[in-house]
Amino acid sequence: MTKNEALKVANGSVVELGRLLNISHNAISQWSDKKIPELREYQIKEIIDKREAEQLEEA
């Protein structure tokens, strides 16, 4: 997952992504643009899955 793909989860906000992952926005700024850390990618996929499940429950 690229940094831009990760940021889409937080509407493009580094600060919001940091909040979602419980890390500082400074840590995110240090990520490579081409590939984010594997653990963070896993966490982001979990956030996406949770959001999708919540949307299904609302429908």
KAJO-V536180 format. One record per pair of residues at least 4 apart in sequence whose C-alpha atoms are under 8 Angstrom apart, sorted by the first residue. I is the first residue (numbers start at 1). GAP is how many residues later the second one is. Records with the same first field share a line. If there is no record, write none. Layout:
I=GAP / GAP
This chain:
1=4 / 5 / 33 / 34 / 35 / 40
2=4 / 30 / 31 / 32 / 33 / 34
3=4 / 28 / 29 / 30 / 31 / 32 / 33
4=4 / 8 / 29
5=4
6=4 / 11 / 35 / 38
7=4 / 5 / 6 / 7 / 10
8=4
9=8 / 35 / 39
10=4 / 6 / 7 / 10
13=4
14=4 / 11 / 14 / 15
15=4 / 9 / 10
16=4
17=4 / 8
18=4 / 5 / 6 / 7 / 10
19=4 / 5
21=19 / 22 / 23
23=4 / 5
24=4
25=4
26=4
27=4
31=4 / 5 / 6
32=4
36=4 / 5
37=4
38=4
39=4
40=4
41=4
42=4
43=4
44=4
45=4
46=4
47=4
48=4
49=4
50=4
51=4
52=4
53=4
54=4
55=4
